[in-house]
Amino acid sequence: MFSVRIPRVGISTGPSLETSAPQDSSPLASTSTSSRHNPKLKALRKRDLKRGMWAVTSMEGTKLCMKKRRRANFRPEDQEAFYRLLEDPVIQSFLEADVFLRVSDKYLLSMVVEYFGRVGLPGDCYNRIHFFLALYIACDMEEDNPVSKWSIFPFVLGKEDWPILYKEFLRLQAEFFHAMGGRAWVTPEICEEIQAQNPLHWVWTRERHYLP
């Protein structure tokens, strides 16, 4: 049975899940109260979150058209955690069951890796619950059909217990989203960058061609 304990700060599903909100894990959290409420410091943090890179998208004569490209947050340890979790039997069963790739095509799964980077936990702390929380948020962001993502519940919560426990899962999902800094959008370029790190892995063959 899936048990959930939600502390005042962070995400917890028991001893194996240790997630803290960004403000607690940051070195700045140990400074004085006045520094936490400093408007200039808040502005700097906000600027750092939105910092990206400029790229040339086209040329018109002597004019360059520039576009700001968001910088990826994923780290090598986030990728390692993701590939490790793909060996989890529950996650494997879920992926096998999603035969039409409605909620687990390669782009949605790439977003899981990027979300791990945005939360910023050590790679070895990520577990099955984190995987499904991230995937649920990715589906919520990208998919038009809200019913499809509900297929996650029986796998992560149990076929018999999910109608009782899904509200606890949604509460955890909100905590995870908060730990991401409320940033769910992932560009296609970041997804492709993640896939390019290990292009021959079987998971990146999960390309959705059509939906019946």
Beta strands, then each sheet from edge to edge (+ up, - down):
strand 1: 52-60
strand 2: 63-70
sheet 1: 1+ 2-
end
